[in-house]
Amino acid sequence: MSTLNMTTYSWLRLVRAEYQDIPGLQLTERDIRRQWGMDPLVCQELLAELTRIGFLKQTGTGRYVRAN
C-alpha cells in the first residue's frame, strides 16, 4: 500500500469501514464518488486498491461489493 498517498489512504479507511458496517452494500463507482464527494481519479485508485487486496469485487453490473 506504499504507492497510495495519505489522502487516498484516508478514503480507503473510510470506504472500508462503510462496507464493514453495512452488510450487503453495493455501490457503483459513481455512487461512491457522489456519496463522499470524491474526485474521480482518487475513486478509481481507491477501488483498484480495494479490489487488488481482495476486499471488494466488482459485479457484472458494475457494482462494488465485499469480496468475502
N, CA, C and O atoms as CSV, one atom per row, in Angstrom:
chain,resi,resn,atom,element,x,y,z
A,1,MET,N,N,0.804,-1.185,0.000
A,1,MET,CA,C,0.000,0.000,0.000
A,1,MET,C,C,0.854,1.257,0.000
A,1,MET,O,O,0.309,2.359,0.069
A,2,SER,N,N,2.123,1.135,-0.072
A,2,SER,CA,C,3.005,2.292,-0.033
A,2,SER,C,C,2.843,3.196,-1.251
A,2,SER,O,O,3.302,4.338,-1.224
A,3,THR,N,N,2.200,2.717,-2.325
A,3,THR,CA,C,2.007,3.551,-3.506
A,3,THR,C,C,0.861,4.537,-3.338
A,3,THR,O,O,0.718,5.452,-4.149
A,4,LEU,N,N,0.052,4.376,-2.319
A,4,LEU,CA,C,-1.066,5.284,-2.089
A,4,LEU,C,C,-0.619,6.487,-1.272
A,4,LEU,O,O,0.160,6.351,-0.329
A,5,ASN,N,N,-1.120,7.676,-1.643
A,5,ASN,CA,C,-0.800,8.835,-0.826
A,5,ASN,C,C,-1.737,8.870,0.385
A,5,ASN,O,O,-2.675,8.078,0.469
A,6,MET,N,N,-1.487,9.768,1.298
A,6,MET,CA,C,-2.251,9.797,2.553
A,6,MET,C,C,-3.727,10.112,2.323
A,6,MET,O,O,-4.579,9.577,3.032
A,7,THR,N,N,-4.050,10.961,1.357
A,7,THR,CA,C,-5.450,11.265,1.085
A,7,THR,C,C,-6.183,10.010,0.645
A,7,THR,O,O,-7.273,9.720,1.137
A,8,THR,N,N,-5.598,9.271,-0.268
A,8,THR,CA,C,-6.215,8.042,-0.746
A,8,THR,C,C,-6.302,7.025,0.382
A,8,THR,O,O,-7.294,6.304,0.490
A,9,TYR,N,N,-5.286,6.961,1.214
A,9,TYR,CA,C,-5.311,6.038,2.354
A,9,TYR,C,C,-6.451,6.389,3.306
A,9,TYR,O,O,-7.109,5.490,3.830
A,10,SER,N,N,-6.694,7.665,3.538
A,10,SER,CA,C,-7.802,8.082,4.405
A,10,SER,C,C,-9.144,7.684,3.797
A,10,SER,O,O,-10.033,7.205,4.501
A,11,TRP,N,N,-9.285,7.883,2.490
A,11,TRP,CA,C,-10.507,7.445,1.803
A,11,TRP,C,C,-10.662,5.937,1.912
A,11,TRP,O,O,-11.761,5.436,2.149
A,12,LEU,N,N,-9.569,5.220,1.741
A,12,LEU,CA,C,-9.611,3.763,1.817
A,12,LEU,C,C,-10.153,3.307,3.168
A,12,LEU,O,O,-11.004,2.420,3.233
A,13,ARG,N,N,-9.669,3.904,4.223
A,13,ARG,CA,C,-10.147,3.547,5.566
A,13,ARG,C,C,-11.628,3.840,5.725
A,13,ARG,O,O,-12.363,3.039,6.303
A,14,LEU,N,N,-12.070,4.979,5.220
A,14,LEU,CA,C,-13.480,5.361,5.325
A,14,LEU,C,C,-14.382,4.393,4.554
A,14,LEU,O,O,-15.378,3.904,5.088
A,15,VAL,N,N,-14.026,4.123,3.307
A,15,VAL,CA,C,-14.861,3.250,2.476
A,15,VAL,C,C,-14.870,1.833,3.029
A,15,VAL,O,O,-15.915,1.182,3.039
A,16,ARG,N,N,-13.730,1.349,3.486
A,16,ARG,CA,C,-13.685,0.011,4.101
A,16,ARG,C,C,-14.611,-0.059,5.308
A,16,ARG,O,O,-15.345,-1.033,5.477
A,17,ALA,N,N,-14.576,0.960,6.135
A,17,ALA,CA,C,-15.420,0.990,7.335
A,17,ALA,C,C,-16.900,0.963,6.959
A,17,ALA,O,O,-17.693,0.278,7.605
A,18,GLU,N,N,-17.273,1.703,5.920
A,18,GLU,CA,C,-18.671,1.718,5.483
A,18,GLU,C,C,-19.104,0.338,4.997
A,18,GLU,O,O,-20.190,-0.130,5.338
A,19,TYR,N,N,-18.264,-0.306,4.209
A,19,TYR,CA,C,-18.605,-1.645,3.715
A,19,TYR,C,C,-18.658,-2.660,4.856
A,19,TYR,O,O,-19.432,-3.615,4.793
A,20,GLN,N,N,-17.856,-2.469,5.882
A,20,GLN,CA,C,-17.896,-3.377,7.032
A,20,GLN,C,C,-19.135,-3.127,7.886
A,20,GLN,O,O,-19.706,-4.064,8.443
A,21,ASP,N,N,-19.549,-1.872,7.989
A,21,ASP,CA,C,-20.688,-1.514,8.838
A,21,ASP,C,C,-22.049,-1.789,8.197
A,21,ASP,O,O,-23.051,-1.953,8.893
A,22,ILE,N,N,-22.072,-1.838,6.869
A,22,ILE,CA,C,-23.352,-2.001,6.164
A,22,ILE,C,C,-23.294,-3.285,5.332
A,22,ILE,O,O,-22.854,-3.264,4.182
A,23,PRO,N,N,-23.736,-4.394,5.911
A,23,PRO,CA,C,-23.726,-5.657,5.170
A,23,PRO,C,C,-24.558,-5.552,3.894
A,23,PRO,O,O,-25.641,-4.965,3.897
A,24,GLY,N,N,-24.053,-6.114,2.821
A,24,GLY,CA,C,-24.787,-6.118,1.567
A,24,GLY,C,C,-24.673,-4.835,0.760
A,24,GLY,O,O,-25.357,-4.683,-0.252
A,25,LEU,N,N,-23.822,-3.908,1.189
A,25,LEU,CA,C,-23.657,-2.645,0.467
A,25,LEU,C,C,-23.173,-2.920,-0.954
A,25,LEU,O,O,-22.223,-3.676,-1.157
A,26,GLN,N,N,-23.824,-2.310,-1.926
A,26,GLN,CA,C,-23.494,-2.475,-3.340
A,26,GLN,C,C,-23.518,-1.107,-3.988
A,26,GLN,O,O,-24.586,-0.523,-4.172
A,27,LEU,N,N,-22.352,-0.591,-4.334
A,27,LEU,CA,C,-22.266,0.746,-4.913
A,27,LEU,C,C,-21.488,0.729,-6.217
A,27,LEU,O,O,-20.533,-0.032,-6.369
A,28,THR,N,N,-21.899,1.570,-7.157
A,28,THR,CA,C,-21.126,1.770,-8.374
A,28,THR,C,C,-20.037,2.802,-8.077
A,28,THR,O,O,-20.054,3.458,-7.035
A,29,GLU,N,N,-19.100,2.934,-8.999
A,29,GLU,CA,C,-18.076,3.956,-8.833
A,29,GLU,C,C,-18.732,5.332,-8.721
A,29,GLU,O,O,-18.324,6.157,-7.904
A,30,ARG,N,N,-19.731,5.566,-9.532
A,30,ARG,CA,C,-20.440,6.856,-9.489
A,30,ARG,C,C,-21.111,7.070,-8.131
A,30,ARG,O,O,-21.069,8.171,-7.583
A,31,ASP,N,N,-21.727,6.020,-7.592
A,31,ASP,CA,C,-22.353,6.112,-6.267
A,31,ASP,C,C,-21.329,6.498,-5.203
A,31,ASP,O,O,-21.590,7.341,-4.345
A,32,ILE,N,N,-20.174,5.871,-5.278
A,32,ILE,CA,C,-19.116,6.131,-4.285
A,32,ILE,C,C,-18.649,7.570,-4.387
A,32,ILE,O,O,-18.502,8.250,-3.372
A,33,ARG,N,N,-18.413,8.041,-5.609
A,33,ARG,CA,C,-17.979,9.435,-5.791
A,33,ARG,C,C,-19.028,10.399,-5.248
A,33,ARG,O,O,-18.689,11.376,-4.580
A,34,ARG,N,N,-20.287,10.130,-5.529
A,34,ARG,CA,C,-21.372,11.005,-5.077
A,34,ARG,C,C,-21.547,10.941,-3.559
A,34,ARG,O,O,-21.719,11.970,-2.905
A,35,GLN,N,N,-21.503,9.738,-3.008
A,35,GLN,CA,C,-21.701,9.533,-1.563
A,35,GLN,C,C,-20.723,10.360,-0.731
A,35,GLN,O,O,-21.102,10.967,0.270
A,36,TRP,N,N,-19.464,10.374,-1.160
A,36,TRP,CA,C,-18.439,11.032,-0.359
A,36,TRP,C,C,-17.811,12.248,-1.036
A,36,TRP,O,O,-16.830,12.790,-0.526
A,37,GLY,N,N,-18.349,12.688,-2.165
A,37,GLY,CA,C,-17.796,13.852,-2.852
A,37,GLY,C,C,-16.355,13.634,-3.276
A,37,GLY,O,O,-15.516,14.526,-3.153
A,38,MET,N,N,-16.081,12.445,-3.775
A,38,MET,CA,C,-14.717,12.029,-4.080
A,38,MET,C,C,-14.334,12.383,-5.524
A,38,MET,O,O,-15.153,12.287,-6.438
A,39,ASP,N,N,-13.105,12.783,-5.704
A,39,ASP,CA,C,-12.540,13.050,-7.019
A,39,ASP,C,C,-12.515,11.746,-7.831
A,39,ASP,O,O,-12.181,10.695,-7.285
A,40,PRO,N,N,-12.864,11.796,-9.128
A,40,PRO,CA,C,-12.895,10.574,-9.936
A,40,PRO,C,C,-11.575,9.800,-9.967
A,40,PRO,O,O,-11.584,8.571,-9.903
A,41,LEU,N,N,-10.452,10.494,-10.063
A,41,LEU,CA,C,-9.161,9.796,-10.114
A,41,LEU,C,C,-8.836,9.118,-8.790
A,41,LEU,O,O,-8.321,8.000,-8.767
A,42,VAL,N,N,-9.135,9.790,-7.701
A,42,VAL,CA,C,-8.924,9.197,-6.378
A,42,VAL,C,C,-9.818,7.972,-6.219
A,42,VAL,O,O,-9.382,6.945,-5.698
A,43,CYS,N,N,-11.060,8.078,-6.667
A,43,CYS,CA,C,-12.007,6.971,-6.561
A,43,CYS,C,C,-11.506,5.761,-7.351
A,43,CYS,O,O,-11.558,4.634,-6.858
A,44,GLN,N,N,-11.029,5.986,-8.554
A,44,GLN,CA,C,-10.509,4.889,-9.364
A,44,GLN,C,C,-9.318,4.218,-8.695
A,44,GLN,O,O,-9.214,2.992,-8.682
A,45,GLU,N,N,-8.417,5.030,-8.136
A,45,GLU,CA,C,-7.252,4.490,-7.442
A,45,GLU,C,C,-7.683,3.686,-6.213
A,45,GLU,O,O,-7.154,2.607,-5.949
A,46,LEU,N,N,-8.634,4.218,-5.480
A,46,LEU,CA,C,-9.147,3.569,-4.286
A,46,LEU,C,C,-9.787,2.217,-4.618
A,46,LEU,O,O,-9.498,1.209,-3.972
A,47,LEU,N,N,-10.653,2.208,-5.624
A,47,LEU,CA,C,-11.326,0.967,-5.998
A,47,LEU,C,C,-10.340,-0.066,-6.534
A,47,LEU,O,O,-10.482,-1.260,-6.274
A,48,ALA,N,N,-9.353,0.392,-7.273
A,48,ALA,CA,C,-8.321,-0.523,-7.771
A,48,ALA,C,C,-7.581,-1.173,-6.602
A,48,ALA,O,O,-7.305,-2.372,-6.631
A,49,GLU,N,N,-7.263,-0.393,-5.585
A,49,GLU,CA,C,-6.537,-0.929,-4.421
A,49,GLU,C,C,-7.424,-1.878,-3.618
A,49,GLU,O,O,-6.975,-2.957,-3.233
A,50,LEU,N,N,-8.664,-1.498,-3.363
A,50,LEU,CA,C,-9.561,-2.359,-2.592
A,50,LEU,C,C,-9.851,-3.668,-3.323
A,50,LEU,O,O,-10.053,-4.707,-2.694
A,51,THR,N,N,-9.869,-3.612,-4.644
A,51,THR,CA,C,-10.049,-4.829,-5.438
A,51,THR,C,C,-8.759,-5.652,-5.432
A,51,THR,O,O,-8.799,-6.874,-5.292
A,52,ARG,N,N,-7.639,-4.991,-5.580
A,52,ARG,CA,C,-6.338,-5.676,-5.599
A,52,ARG,C,C,-6.081,-6.456,-4.315
A,52,ARG,O,O,-5.557,-7.569,-4.350
A,53,ILE,N,N,-6.454,-5.865,-3.180
A,53,ILE,CA,C,-6.197,-6.534,-1.900
A,53,ILE,C,C,-7.283,-7.545,-1.543
A,53,ILE,O,O,-7.206,-8.212,-0.511
A,54,GLY,N,N,-8.301,-7.654,-2.408
A,54,GLY,CA,C,-9.338,-8.661,-2.200
A,54,GLY,C,C,-10.434,-8.263,-1.225
A,54,GLY,O,O,-11.189,-9.118,-0.763
A,55,PHE,N,N,-10.532,-6.983,-0.907
A,55,PHE,CA,C,-11.602,-6.534,-0.012
A,55,PHE,C,C,-12.912,-6.358,-0.772
A,55,PHE,O,O,-13.977,-6.724,-0.276
A,56,LEU,N,N,-12.830,-5.795,-1.976
A,56,LEU,CA,C,-14.010,-5.603,-2.816
A,56,LEU,C,C,-13.865,-6.407,-4.099
A,56,LEU,O,O,-12.764,-6.779,-4.506
A,57,LYS,N,N,-15.011,-6.664,-4.722
A,57,LYS,CA,C,-15.024,-7.213,-6.074
A,57,LYS,C,C,-16.107,-6.478,-6.841
A,57,LYS,O,O,-17.061,-5.960,-6.259
A,58,GLN,N,N,-15.943,-6.440,-8.160
A,58,GLN,CA,C,-16.923,-5.764,-9.000
A,58,GLN,C,C,-17.848,-6.805,-9.617
A,58,GLN,O,O,-17.396,-7.811,-10.165
A,59,THR,N,N,-19.144,-6.549,-9.518
A,59,THR,CA,C,-20.132,-7.467,-10.085
A,59,THR,C,C,-20.267,-7.205,-11.580
A,59,THR,O,O,-19.711,-6.238,-12.102
A,60,GLY,N,N,-20.999,-8.060,-12.256
A,60,GLY,CA,C,-21.249,-7.901,-13.672
A,60,GLY,C,C,-22.035,-6.646,-14.012
A,60,GLY,O,O,-22.019,-6.190,-15.155
A,61,THR,N,N,-22.723,-6.086,-13.023
A,61,THR,CA,C,-23.484,-4.850,-13.244
A,61,THR,C,C,-22.702,-3.599,-12.868
A,61,THR,O,O,-23.245,-2.494,-12.882
A,62,GLY,N,N,-21.413,-3.773,-12.529
A,62,GLY,CA,C,-20.557,-2.630,-12.222
A,62,GLY,C,C,-20.605,-2.165,-10.780
A,62,GLY,O,O,-20.045,-1.121,-10.444
A,63,ARG,N,N,-21.264,-2.922,-9.930
A,63,ARG,CA,C,-21.339,-2.552,-8.508
A,63,ARG,C,C,-20.170,-3.173,-7.748
A,63,ARG,O,O,-19.704,-4.266,-8.072
A,64,TYR,N,N,-19.713,-2.452,-6.738
A,64,TYR,CA,C,-18.654,-2.959,-5.876
A,64,TYR,C,C,-19.272,-3.510,-4.598
A,64,TYR,O,O,-20.050,-2.832,-3.927
A,65,VAL,N,N,-18.915,-4.747,-4.273
A,65,VAL,CA,C,-19.433,-5.441,-3.105
A,65,VAL,C,C,-18.264,-6.046,-2.328
A,65,VAL,O,O,-17.166,-6.202,-2.862
A,66,ARG,N,N,-18.511,-6.382,-1.070
A,66,ARG,CA,C,-17.473,-7.062,-0.278
A,66,ARG,C,C,-17.130,-8.388,-0.936
A,66,ARG,O,O,-18.019,-9.106,-1.394
A,67,ALA,N,N,-15.877,-8.707,-0.985
A,67,ALA,CA,C,-15.423,-9.916,-1.668
A,67,ALA,C,C,-15.657,-11.184,-0.859
A,67,ALA,O,O,-15.773,-12.265,-1.436
A,68,ASN,N,N,-15.727,-11.077,0.447
A,68,ASN,CA,C,-15.847,-12.300,1.252
A,68,ASN,C,C,-17.243,-12.595,1.676
A,68,ASN,O,O,-17.484,-13.592,2.357
